[in-house]
Amino acid sequence: MNKPISSGLRTLFLVHFILGLIFGLITLIIPETFLGLFGWQVQTPAVYRWIGAAVLAFTASSWFGYKATTWEQVRIVVLAELVWAPLATVVNLWGMIRQEFPPTAWLNVVIFGGFTIAFWIFYNQQEAGAAVKTPAPKAPAPKAPARKAARRKRARA
């Protein structure tokens, strides 16, 4: 099952890495300043630093996914993203419904929702491709004596 990963999935890993690196580092280092720009009231910065660290962990996995070459190497990373991104989407939606988050949290819903959809699409594409059997190899060419005999037969005819 050494199916190569698609260029679209590699691009998704790269985009996820770049966004995760930016948001993860900023949330880890200056959560009050960064989240304050979006209207978030940061009561306990340490909690947001933990979130920044978690984002950076997923960011690292996306870098490893980007550098990998086969579906077998990245399948578990995609599965982890298919847990993380939908959960983050639901948590943000829940916070919006309960009016616990500022309106700018819709940006999180869109980003995580987009990643959920994209990873789901590529997961299904890669799994479908991995399940396709390769065609049976062609029969080997006849051995040299058989070829000589065939040439002789054609020469006589």
Buried (B, 14 or more C-beta within 10 A) or exposed (E): EEBEBBEEBBEBBBBBBBBBBEBBBBBBEBBEEBBEEEEBEBEEBEEBBBBBEBBBEBBBBBBEBBEBEBBBBBBEBBEBBBEBBBEBBBBBBEBBEEEEBBEEBBEBBEBBBBBBEBBBEBBEBBEEEBEEEEEEEEEEEEEEEEEEEEEEEEEEE
